[in-house]
Amino acid sequence: MGVPAAVAADVTYEPVIGIEIHVELKTATKMFCSCSSAIVEADPNELTCPVCLGLPGALPVINGAAVRHVLAVGVAIGATTPAVTRWDRKNYFYPDLPKGYQISQYELPLAEHGSLTVETSRGLAEVGITRAHLEEDTARLQHTREGDRPVSLLDYDRSGVPLLEIVTDPVIHDAETARRYAEELRLLLVTIGASDAAMESGQMRVEANVSLRPAGTEPFGTRVEVKNMNSFRSVERAIEFEIARQEAALRVGEPLIQETRGWDDDRGVTYHMRTKETSDDYRYFPEPDLPPLRVEPAWLEEIAAGLPELPAARRARYHHQLGLSAYDADVLVADAAATALFEAARAADPALPVKKLANWVTGEYLRLAKGEDVDVSRISGERLAALVRLIEDGEISGTNAKEVLLRVGREGRSVSEIVAESGFKQISDTGALQAAVDEVIAQNPEAVADIRAGEKKAIGFLTGQIMKKTRGQANAGVVQQLIRERLEVE
């Protein structure tokens, strides 16, 4: 029931947000059958069998690798795992569900009561996680047209792919925190190898439950589920819109209904899809074709011991132990390939200045990674370390080093080969540089006058001209010293 307009106008509303995230797990086969889970490369309905098509008499078998992934996620978020867990049938009828039910978990999930801490513009926020459970994915529906007739096409390749569902507590109160949580969870999943979690290909799907209540009160408002958010930016935009939509409705006394709404990214609005179901509508009951699963403490201990360094711990180490800025640490950790390159380069040459190495990874490497004509997998840690070592030892200029890194990515050859072939070795000999310095000074009398008048920025201009003349090979520090000596300035 809506709040009367006269009352609502004086009320401050508090958003209450819970996030549900579905993630396709990184396994060779599907959840309950031996069909391949490599569905991205497959033709429609190519990867199916009687089990994932729900044919009569076909029986499911648990995928142990999928269970291990969920247990690893549970350990990583500090969740607890029951000694015995079980599978449940979630009943609903929709074309994407061939059996008429989904094998999932309800009362005894593999992990529950965990948390994840995220960094927001207002500081750190701890997001409680209610549960992380394992289920099978549904088929994919595609709505299209054949001439003037609308049709819906079904691809059952996705049916039965192992799916992790992670549900937060209703403890998020703004759209930014919701986005940061989704980003941090994706990074954690990729780091531990549980999933590639690519939103653009549907491997990670984020849904938000949004409601408003008068600030300072306990009861929840009317819950609205928001779907179809296909990027982290969309997550933030959709929740912001939904908060504003609900508040506007409450302030004019318009009743809200419990519903599922979709997000239209082009128009920047949510739209009604259907009335929201409750858990009672799904008629959960224990899955009779699968036995309960016992999780031994030794198994959890082995999984915990095998986990890599988690994103939050790595950020803290980069910042507090290596001395990188919080920003640099965040940029490095946010990209798994950048992290791996940084670590490999440090291992290849531990004496390199950490800050300089980090700058090359977060700067030039990530810039090249966005290009279409560069294969950055060719830029190994050993090659990057060799390049930065040449810069550090004054053997090559930063400008030419960028060209070398580009060619490493394009050609896959070693740094030493490219440097030798291109004649990029840096010129530091003062005798070899003096003629170029004298020539540039003679050609630029206005810059010389500026320098003598105290405009020291003009030294940078002359240095740039000399760098051009020497094809970027001149040692900039030596050049600037020669300019000062030649013009007799400090």
N, C-alpha and C positions, 0 to 999 in steps of 0.2 A: 504494500500500500504506500502511496506517495506521501511525502511530507507537505502539509498545506503551505501555499506560497508565502503567507504572512509570517509563518514560523521559519521556513527555510531561508528566507532572506537574511536572517540574523545568525545563521549557523555556519560554523567553519567545518568543512568536511575533511575527513582523513581517508585517503585511498588505502585499501588493503589488497595486496596482490600476492597471488601464489603462481608459481611457474611450473608447468609440466613440460618435460623435454623427452622426446623419443629419439633414440640413437640406434642406427643399424650397426651391429657389432662386426668386428673384423675377424671373420671365420671363413674357412674354406667351403663349408657346407651349411645348409640351412639348419634351423633350430631342431626339427624333429625328423628329418629325413636326410638322405645322402645327396640330394640335388646340390649343384654348385650354387654358391651365393654371389658369384660374379655377374650380377644382373645388369650392370651398366653396359657391358659389351654384347649382351645377348639380344636376339630378336624376340619380339613379343611371344610369350607362351612357349618359349623354347626350353626353359629350365623348370620342368614340372614332373611330378610323379603322383601316384595314387594318394600318397600321404598329404602332400601340400595342396592337392586338389580336393581333399576331403572325401574321397571315394569310399563307399561302404566296405568295411573289413580291413582297411588300412590302419596300422597301429603306429603311434609315434615312438621315437627313441631319443632320449635327451642328448644334446650336443654338449660334451664336457668342456670344450674350449670356450663356449659362450658362458657357461656357468663360471668358469675361472675368471673371465673378463669382469663379470659383475661383482664377484668377490673382491677382485683387485680394486674396482671402483669404491666398493664399500670400505676397504682398508684405507684408501687414499683420502676419503672424506671423513674418516674417524667414526664410521657407522658400526653398529653391532650386527652380528649374524646369528640367527637362532641355531641351536644344535640340530634341529630338524626343520626343513622347509618343505612346502608342498606346492602342487600346481592346482589351479582352479579353472573352471570353465566360465567364461564371460559370455553370456548369451545375448545376441542381438541379430537381427536379420537385415542384411544389406548386401548388395551384389558383390562387394569386394571381400566377403567372408564366405568361402565356399562351404564350410561345415555348418554354418548357422551359429557358430560359437567360436571364440578365440581362446586358445590355451594361454593362460596368464597366471599371475599370482595375486592373491588378495589378502588373506589374513596372515600369512607367514611369508613375507618377502625375503629375498636373500640378504638384504641390508636395510637397516632403518636407523633413524635418529643420528644422522651425521650433520656436518656443516661445512660451509665453504666461505672463506673470508675474501672480500673483494675491495678494491680501491676505487673510491668515487671522488667526485669533486668536493664532497663534504667530509672526506676522510674514509677510514676503514669501516666496512659494514659486514657483520657476520650473518650469513643467511642459513637458517636451519633447514635441514633436509629431512623430510618425513620418511621417505622410503626410496629404495632403488630396487626394482624388480625386473624379472626376465619374462618375456612373452614372445609370441610369433607375430610377424608383421602381416598386414593384409595385402590383398592384390591392389594394383594401381588402376584407378578409373580415369579415363580420358574423355572429356566431353567435347564433341566436335559436330560437324554437319556433313551430311551427304546431300549435296544440292540444297534444296529448301528444307530438308528434314533433319531435325536435331537427332544425333545418335550418341550413345555412350559406349565406349570400347573398354574391354577389360584385359589387362595383362597380368597373368597369374605368376609371372616370374618372381615378383616380390613376395608373393604369398609364402609364409613360412620362414622368411629371413629372420635371424635372431635380432630381437629388438629389446633394448634397455629403456625402461621408463624411469625417470627420476622426478620426484615430486617434492617441491619445497613446502615448508610450513608457510602459513599466511602471515609472513613477517616483513614483506617488502612494502614500502610506502611511497615509492616514486619510480618513474620510468627509467631513469638513469641506472639505478641500482639493479633493476631487472635486466637491463642490457649487459651491464658489467658482469653479473652473475652468469648469464648465458655464455659470454665470451670466455670467462675464466673456466667454466666447466668444460667447454669445448677444448681449450688448451690442455687441461688436465687429461682428458680422454685421449687426445693425440699423443701426449707425452708418455703415457703408460702403455700405449699401443692397443687400447681397447677398440678404437674406431678412427677412421679418417674424418668423420663428422663434418663432411662437406655439405653445407646448407644448400648450395646451388644445385646439387644432384639429389636432394631429399634424404641424405644420410642422417641429417639432424633436423628435427622439426620442433619448433618452440610454440607452446600455447600458453596463454596467460589467463588466469581467473581474476577478474577485477571487480571490486565492489567499493562502495563509499559508505561511511558511517559518520555521524557527528563526532568530532574530535573529543576525546576523553571518555567515550562510551565503549562498552565491551561487545555488545551484540553485533554480528556482521550484517552488512547490507545485502541487497539482492545481488547474487553473483552472476556475472556475465563472462562466458568463455570467449576468448578471441583467438582465431586460427588464421592460417595462410600468411604468416609472417616469414618471409623468405630470406631475410638478412637481419643482421644485428641492428642496423639502422631502422629497419621496419619494426622491429620489436619495440624500440623506444618510441617511435612515432605513433604506432598503433595504440600503445598504452596511454600515451599522453592524450591522444584524441578521445579514447574511451573514457578516461577520467573526466575530461571536459564535457563530453556528451552526457554522462550520468549526472554530473553536478548541475548542468543546465536544466535537465529534466526535473531533478529534485527541487530546484528553486522555483519552478512554476507549478509544482504539485502534480507533475506527470508521473504516473506509476511506472516502475521498472519491472521487467519480467526476467525470470531465469531463462537465459537463452544462449545459443551459440551464434556468434557473429564472425563474419569473415573480414579480412583486411584488404581493401583495395588500395594498393600502393600508388597507383597513378592518380587517383582522386584524393587520396589522403583521408579516407573515411572508413569506418566499419559499417557492415550491412548485415541484416538479419539472415541467418541460414536456417535455423530450426530451434524448436524449444529444447532446452537442455535436459538430458536424462539425469536421473539420480542412480546411486549404486544399487538400489532396490530394483530398478528397471532391468538390470543386467542379470538378475537371478544367479548370482555366483553359487557354485557348489564344487566340492572337490573333484578333480579330474580322475575318473575311474581307470583310465588306461595308463597312468603313470604312477609309479610308487613314490612315496615321500623320499626326499633327498637328505641324507645325513652329511653334515659338514664337520669334519674333524678339526680340532684346534691346530693340529700339526700342519694341516693343509693351509690354513690361514697364515700361520707363522712362515711357511715356505713362500707364500705369495708376497707377504710383507717384506721379506728379506730380498726378494727379487725385484722390487719396485725401483725405478730410476729416481733420481732427485726430482721432487715435485716443483712445479712452477714457483710457488710462494717461497720455498726454501732457496731456490736458485736465485731469485731476485734479491733476497736478503744477502746471500753470499756475494753476489756481484757488487752489491752496494757497500756492504759493511766490510767485507774481507778484501775484495779487489780494488775498492775505492772508486768504482764507477758511480756516476750520478744516478739518482733514482730513475730519471728519464731514460738514460742509456740502458740501464738494467732492464727496464720494462720493455723497451723496443727489442732488445736481444731475445728476451724470453718469450715474447709474443709470437715469434716466428721460429718454428722448430728447426728449419733448415739453417737459419741464421745462428741459432744456438749451437747446432752441431758443428758448423764451420768455425765459429769462435773457439769452441773447445778444442777442435782438431788443430787449429793454427797455434794455439797456446801450447799444446802438447808437442808440436813440431819444433817450436823455438820458444822455450819458457822464458828466455831473457828479453823478449820483445816488450816494449812498454804496453801495458794492458790498455790504456786509454787510446793510444794510436791504433792498436789492432781493432778495438771496439768501434772506433770511428770509421774504419774501412768497411767493417761488416755492416754497420747500421746506415752508412752513407752510400758508398759506391756499389757495394754488393747488392743491397736491397733495391737500389735504383736499377741496376742491370736485371735483377730478377723480374721486374715489371715489364721488360722489353720482350718482344716476340722473336727477335733474331739472335738471342743469346741463350746458350744452354749453360745455366749457372751450375749444373751438376759437375761440369768440368773444372770448376774453381774449387779445388780441394784445399784442405787446411794446410797441407805442405806447400802448395803453390802460393797461397795467400801469404803465408809466413815468409816464404822466400822473397816475395815482392816487397813486403813491409821491411824486411831486413835490408834490402838494397836502399830503400828510402832512408832508413835509420842510419846507415853507414855512409850516406852521401854519395852513393853510386848512381842514383837515378832521381830525377825530380818528381814531385808529386803529380805534375801535369802529365808527364810521360808515363808515370805509373798507371794512371787511369786508362791510357791507351793500351798498355800492356794487359791490364786486367780484362778489358773489353775483348782483346784478341785471344786471350786464354779461353774465355767463354765461347767465342765463335769458332776457334780453331782446335782447341783442346791440346795445344802444345805447351811445353814447359816455359816458365818465366825466363830462364836463362837463354833458351833458343830465340825467343822473340826479342829480348833485349839486344842480343848479339847481332841478330839479323837487321834490326832497325837502327842500330847505332845510337841507342838511347842512353849510353853511359854518360853520367853527369860530368860537366866540366867544372872543376874546382880550382884549376891552376890559374893564378892571377895573371901570369904572363899571357896565357891563351885568351883571357877575357878582356885584357886591357884595351885592345884595338876596338872591340865592339862597344865598350863603354865610352871611349873617346868619340867614336862615330855618332852614337845616339845623343851624347851631350851636345855635339856640334849641330845636330839636326833639330834640336828642341830648345832654342834659346828662351822661350817663354817659360817652360818648365824649370829651367836653370834659374831664371830670375825669381820664380816663386819659391824655390828652395832657399835661395839666399835671403829672401824676405821672410823666411821662417815657416813657409808652407811645406811641412815635411811630407804631406801626402803626395806631393809631386815626385818624391823619391820612388814611391810605388809605381807611378806612371812610367818613369824612365826604366825601372826594373822590368816592367811588363814589355816594353819595347825591345829590351835586350833579350828577354826570353823568347820573343818572336824571332828575332834575328838568329838565335842559336837553336831554333826548333825545340825549345823547352829544355835544352840540355844544360844550360848554365845553372850553377848553384846560386840560388837567389840571395842567400846570406852573404856570399862572397861578393856578388854584384853590388849589393847595397853598400857594403863596406868600401868598395872601390869608388862608387859614386861619391860618397862622403869625403873620401880622401882627395879625390880629383877636384871637388868643389870647395874643399877646406871648410866643411860644416860638421857640426857635432852629430 
